[in-house]
Amino acid sequence: MKYGFDFTKAVVVQQSDIECQCTIDKKEWVELNKNLMTIATNFTDYLKKFAASLENSDFSKLPVFKYSSLQYFIGDVKSVVSSISSM
């Protein structure tokens, strides 16, 4: 079985949104850390493609973007993608 990540449910979280400490199961923590670079790379690619879809009108055609939670954070996404591109 092949596992993957569903970035369509991603949301923008700012420091002011965090009210308390959270805990995560140790096995999940180990798995997350083991795959951190892969997750970061894949999510960065997703963000770039999401932002590009806004410019080339694929946004309304492709469900992976049209139904993404990021549609409510378009300004933030563009800002992040802009800062990533300038690195």
HUFENNOR-V706381 format. One record per residue. N is the residue number from 1. PHI is phi in degrees with one decimal (* if undefined). Layout:
# HUFENNOR-V706381
((N	PHI) (N	PHI))
This chain:
# HUFENNOR-V706381
((1	*) (2	-101.0) (3	-105.4) (4	-149.2) (5	-109.6) (6	-106.8) (7	-82.5) (8	-68.1) (9	-100.7) (10	-67.6) (11	-133.3) (12	-86.4) (13	-121.5) (14	-107.6) (15	-53.1) (16	-68.2) (17	-81.7) (18	-93.0) (19	-102.7) (20	-149.5) (21	-73.7) (22	-117.1) (23	-120.6) (24	-137.6) (25	-55.9) (26	-58.0) (27	-63.4) (28	-66.0) (29	-61.7) (30	-62.6) (31	-63.3) (32	-60.3) (33	-65.3) (34	-65.0) (35	-110.6) (36	-57.5) (37	-65.6) (38	-64.3) (39	-62.6) (40	-61.4) (41	-64.1) (42	-65.4) (43	-70.1) (44	-61.1) (45	-60.4) (46	-61.2) (47	-60.5) (48	-63.4) (49	-67.3) (50	-61.2) (51	-62.7) (52	-64.8) (53	-65.3) (54	-69.6) (55	-84.4) (56	-106.4) (57	61.6) (58	-77.1) (59	-52.4) (60	-78.0) (61	-94.9) (62	-101.3) (63	-56.0) (64	-62.0) (65	-104.8) (66	-57.2) (67	-102.6) (68	-72.6) (69	-62.2) (70	-67.1) (71	-60.6) (72	-90.3) (73	-131.4) (74	-58.4) (75	-60.4) (76	-65.8) (77	-61.8) (78	-61.6) (79	-64.2) (80	-64.7) (81	-62.6) (82	-62.4) (83	-69.9) (84	-66.6) (85	-66.1) (86	-86.2) (87	-79.4))
